[in-house]
Amino acid sequence: MKNKILVLICIFIMKSLFAISLYADVVIDTTTVINNTETYQIYTDEVYVYLTIETIDSKVATSILRQGINVYFDTKGKKKKNVFITYPIANNQRPPRRNKDRPNETREFPDNDSIIRQIGYRLKNNTPQKALYQYYDKTKEFNTLLNNEGITINLAVNEERNSFIYYLKIPNNKINVKSGINFNKLSIGVKTVEMSRDNSERTRPTQQASVRGGGRRGGGRSNGGAPQGRSGNGPGGGDQGRSKGRKTESVPAIDFWFKTTSK
C-alpha cells in the first residue's frame, strides 16, 4: 500500500514539474512589445516563428492595407534587411470609402471603430492573397492560401476588441537556410513599404489643360471674365481650389525594430 502511495506521489510530482517547465518555456519564448498604437507579439519554437501585429488605430490599419509592410528577420540581432516578407502587395486592397448612397445629404467622416468594422467586412470578402518572399538576392511571389513555402499570412479584425490584426507564421529555414542556427538573438523589423510615384500620372492633368487651352475655349479668354472663370474651374485651378478646402490626413508610417526574448 505504501509503495502505491509513493508511486502516485512521484507521478504527481513529475506531472507538476513538467507543467511548470512547459509554462516557463511559453513565457520565455514569447515576446510582447508595444510601440505607439501597435502591439507586437512573437512566439518561437523549433520549427516556426509566429508574429502577430495588432492595432486599434484605423489609420495604421489603413496604412498597412494601402501600402503593405515589410517584415525583416535578422538572426544576428542586427538590422539587416536581407530576409523579409512583403504583405500585402500595394494596390491589392483599397482603403474603405465613404458611403456615396446619399449624395444630397451632408457626409460625415466615419469614426475609428466604424472604419475598423468596414475593414473587417472588406477582408471577409476580399482578403489580399499575394505576398513576396525575399532571401538575399532571390525574390519569390507566392499565394498566402496555397504555397509550398510553409508560410502563412492573414489579415483579420477582432470584433470583440475592434482591432486590426496582421498574422504571420514562417518556418525557421526560410529565415536562415543553415541548419543549427541559434534564434536567441533574432531581431525583427517592421516597416511600411514606400510607395513609388509615377511621374507620368502626376503630369497628366497639366497635359490635358494644355490641350484644352489650344481649343476654342482658350481663344475666348480675352473677351471677358466668363472664360477666365471657366478656366479657373479647369484641371489646374479647380484642383487647387478643391485641395484648399479638403482635409488631408497624414497616413502613419511604421518603422520599428525589436529583439525577441532570449533563453
C-alpha positions as CSV (number, residue, x, y, z in Angstrom):
1,M,0.0,0.0,0.0
2,K,2.8,2.4,0.9
3,N,4.6,1.6,-2.4
4,K,1.4,2.5,-4.3
5,I,1.2,5.8,-2.5
6,L,4.8,6.6,-3.2
7,V,4.4,5.8,-6.8
8,L,1.3,8.1,-7.0
9,I,3.2,10.9,-5.3
10,C,6.1,10.5,-7.7
11,I,3.8,10.7,-10.7
12,F,2.1,13.8,-9.3
13,I,5.5,15.5,-8.8
14,M,6.7,14.6,-12.3
15,K,3.5,16.0,-13.9
16,S,3.8,19.2,-11.8
17,L,7.4,19.7,-12.8
18,F,6.5,19.1,-16.5
19,A,3.7,21.6,-16.3
20,I,5.9,24.2,-14.7
21,S,8.6,23.6,-17.3
22,L,6.1,23.9,-20.2
23,Y,4.7,27.1,-18.8
24,A,8.2,28.5,-18.3
25,D,9.0,27.7,-22.0
26,V,5.9,29.5,-23.2
27,V,6.7,32.6,-21.1
28,I,10.4,32.7,-22.1
29,D,9.7,32.1,-25.8
30,T,7.0,34.7,-26.1
31,T,7.9,38.4,-26.6
32,T,5.4,41.2,-26.4
33,V,6.4,44.7,-27.4
34,I,4.1,47.8,-27.5
35,N,5.1,50.7,-29.8
36,N,2.7,53.6,-30.3
37,T,-0.7,52.0,-31.1
38,E,0.7,48.7,-32.3
39,T,1.3,45.6,-30.1
40,Y,3.8,43.1,-31.5
41,Q,3.8,39.6,-30.2
42,I,6.5,37.0,-31.2
43,Y,6.5,33.3,-30.4
44,T,9.2,30.9,-31.5
45,D,9.6,27.2,-31.4
46,E,11.9,24.6,-33.0
47,V,10.1,24.9,-36.4
48,Y,8.4,28.3,-36.8
49,V,8.4,31.9,-35.9
50,Y,5.0,33.4,-35.2
51,L,4.4,37.1,-35.4
52,T,1.2,39.0,-34.6
53,I,0.7,42.7,-35.0
54,E,-2.4,44.2,-33.5
55,T,-3.7,47.8,-33.6
56,I,-6.9,49.7,-32.7
57,D,-5.8,52.6,-34.8
58,S,-7.8,52.7,-38.1
59,K,-5.1,54.9,-39.7
60,V,-2.4,52.3,-39.1
61,A,-4.7,49.6,-40.4
62,T,-5.5,51.6,-43.5
63,S,-1.8,52.3,-44.0
64,I,-1.0,48.5,-43.9
65,L,-3.8,47.7,-46.3
66,R,-2.9,50.6,-48.7
67,Q,0.9,50.3,-48.8
68,G,1.7,46.9,-47.2
69,I,4.6,46.3,-44.7
70,N,8.0,44.6,-44.9
71,V,8.8,42.2,-42.0
72,Y,12.6,41.8,-41.7
73,F,14.4,38.9,-39.9
74,D,18.0,39.0,-38.7
75,T,19.2,36.1,-36.7
76,K,22.4,38.0,-35.6
77,G,20.3,40.6,-33.8
78,K,21.2,43.5,-36.1
79,K,19.0,45.4,-38.6
80,K,20.0,43.8,-41.8
81,K,17.3,43.8,-44.5
82,N,18.4,40.7,-46.4
83,V,15.4,38.4,-45.5
84,F,11.9,39.7,-45.4
85,I,8.2,39.2,-46.2
86,T,6.2,41.9,-48.1
87,Y,2.4,41.7,-47.5
88,P,0.0,42.9,-48.7
89,I,1.3,43.9,-52.0
90,A,0.4,47.5,-52.8
91,N,-2.9,48.2,-54.8
92,N,-4.3,44.8,-53.8
93,Q,-6.6,46.4,-51.2
94,R,-8.1,49.9,-51.3
95,P,-8.9,51.7,-48.1
96,P,-12.6,52.0,-47.1
97,R,-14.5,54.7,-48.9
98,R,-17.2,56.9,-47.6
99,N,-20.8,56.0,-48.3
100,K,-21.9,57.5,-51.6
101,D,-25.5,56.3,-51.5
102,R,-26.8,59.6,-50.2
103,P,-25.0,62.3,-52.3
104,N,-27.5,65.1,-51.4
105,E,-27.0,64.8,-47.6
106,T,-24.1,66.1,-45.6
107,R,-21.5,63.4,-45.4
108,E,-19.8,62.7,-42.1
109,F,-16.4,61.1,-41.7
110,P,-16.8,57.7,-40.1
111,D,-15.2,57.3,-36.6
112,N,-12.3,55.0,-35.8
113,D,-14.4,52.0,-34.8
114,S,-16.6,52.3,-37.9
115,I,-13.5,52.2,-40.2
116,I,-12.2,49.1,-38.4
117,R,-15.5,47.4,-38.9
118,Q,-15.6,48.4,-42.6
119,I,-12.1,46.9,-43.0
120,G,-13.3,43.7,-41.4
121,Y,-16.2,43.4,-43.7
122,R,-14.0,44.0,-46.8
123,L,-11.5,41.4,-45.6
124,K,-14.2,38.8,-45.3
125,N,-15.0,39.3,-49.0
126,N,-11.6,40.3,-50.4
127,T,-8.5,39.4,-48.5
128,P,-5.2,40.1,-50.3
129,Q,-3.6,36.8,-51.3
130,K,-0.3,37.8,-52.9
131,A,2.9,38.3,-51.0
132,L,6.6,38.5,-51.6
133,Y,9.4,36.4,-50.0
134,Q,12.9,37.9,-50.3
135,Y,16.0,35.9,-49.3
136,Y,19.1,38.0,-50.1
137,D,19.1,38.3,-53.9
138,K,16.3,35.9,-54.5
139,T,12.7,37.1,-54.7
140,K,9.6,34.9,-55.0
141,E,5.9,35.8,-55.1
142,F,3.6,33.4,-53.5
143,N,-0.1,32.9,-52.7
144,T,-0.9,33.2,-49.0
145,L,-3.5,30.5,-49.1
146,L,-1.8,27.9,-51.3
147,N,2.0,27.8,-51.4
148,N,4.8,25.3,-50.8
149,E,6.9,27.7,-48.8
150,G,5.2,26.8,-45.5
151,I,4.4,30.5,-44.9
152,T,1.0,31.5,-43.6
153,I,-0.1,35.2,-43.6
154,N,-3.5,36.6,-42.8
155,L,-5.3,39.8,-42.1
156,A,-8.3,39.9,-39.8
157,V,-10.4,42.1,-37.5
158,N,-11.1,41.1,-33.9
159,E,-14.7,42.2,-33.5
160,E,-14.7,42.0,-29.7
161,R,-11.7,44.3,-29.3
162,N,-12.5,46.1,-32.6
163,S,-8.8,45.8,-33.6
164,F,-6.9,45.0,-36.8
165,I,-4.6,42.0,-36.8
166,Y,-1.7,41.0,-39.0
167,Y,-0.7,37.4,-38.5
168,L,2.5,35.7,-39.9
169,K,3.8,32.2,-39.5
170,I,7.2,31.4,-41.2
171,P,9.5,28.4,-41.0
172,N,12.9,28.9,-39.4
173,N,14.6,27.6,-42.5
174,K,13.0,30.4,-44.5
175,I,14.7,32.9,-42.2
176,N,18.1,31.2,-42.3
177,V,18.6,28.1,-44.5
178,K,21.6,26.9,-42.5
179,S,20.8,24.2,-40.0
180,G,21.5,24.6,-36.3
181,I,21.2,28.4,-36.3
182,N,20.5,29.9,-32.9
183,F,17.4,32.1,-33.0
184,N,18.1,33.5,-29.5
185,K,19.4,36.8,-31.0
186,L,16.6,37.1,-33.6
187,S,15.7,40.7,-34.3
188,I,12.6,41.7,-36.3
189,G,11.9,44.9,-38.2
190,V,8.5,46.1,-39.4
191,K,8.5,48.9,-42.0
192,T,5.8,50.4,-44.2
193,V,6.5,49.8,-47.9
194,E,7.5,53.0,-49.6
195,M,5.1,53.7,-52.5
196,S,6.8,54.8,-55.8
197,R,5.1,57.7,-57.5
198,D,4.5,57.6,-61.2
199,N,5.5,61.0,-62.7
200,S,3.5,60.4,-65.9
201,E,0.3,60.2,-63.9
202,R,1.2,63.4,-62.0
203,T,1.7,65.4,-65.2
204,R,-1.4,64.1,-66.9
205,P,-3.7,66.9,-65.7
206,T,-1.2,69.5,-67.0
207,Q,-1.2,67.9,-70.4
208,Q,-5.0,67.9,-70.5
209,A,-5.0,71.6,-69.6
210,S,-2.7,72.5,-72.4
211,V,-4.9,70.7,-74.9
212,R,-8.0,72.5,-73.8
213,G,-6.2,75.8,-73.8
214,G,-5.4,75.4,-77.5
215,G,-9.1,75.0,-78.4
216,R,-11.9,77.4,-78.9
217,R,-12.4,78.0,-75.2
218,G,-8.8,79.1,-74.8
219,G,-9.1,81.6,-77.7
220,G,-12.1,83.3,-75.9
221,R,-10.2,84.2,-72.8
222,S,-9.5,87.8,-73.9
223,N,-13.2,88.5,-74.4
224,G,-14.2,88.8,-70.8
225,G,-14.4,87.2,-67.4
226,A,-16.6,84.3,-68.1
227,P,-14.0,82.2,-69.9
228,Q,-11.5,83.1,-67.2
229,G,-13.8,81.8,-64.6
230,R,-14.3,78.6,-66.6
231,S,-10.6,78.1,-66.9
232,G,-10.4,78.6,-63.1
233,N,-12.5,75.5,-62.7
234,G,-10.3,73.5,-65.0
235,P,-7.8,70.9,-64.1
236,G,-5.3,73.4,-62.8
237,G,-7.3,76.0,-60.8
238,G,-10.1,73.6,-59.8
239,D,-7.7,71.1,-58.2
240,Q,-6.0,73.8,-56.3
241,G,-9.3,75.2,-55.1
242,R,-10.6,71.8,-54.0
243,S,-7.3,70.9,-52.3
244,K,-7.5,74.0,-50.2
245,G,-11.0,73.1,-48.8
246,R,-10.3,69.4,-48.5
247,K,-8.9,68.0,-45.3
248,T,-5.9,65.8,-45.8
249,E,-4.9,63.3,-43.2
250,S,-1.4,62.0,-42.9
251,V,-1.0,58.2,-43.1
252,P,1.2,57.0,-40.3
253,A,4.3,55.1,-41.3
254,I,5.7,52.1,-39.4
255,D,9.4,51.8,-38.9
256,F,10.2,49.7,-35.8
257,W,12.8,47.1,-34.8
258,F,12.8,44.9,-31.7
259,K,14.6,41.8,-30.4
260,T,13.0,38.6,-29.3
261,T,13.5,37.3,-25.7
262,S,16.5,35.1,-25.5
263,K,16.6,32.0,-23.3
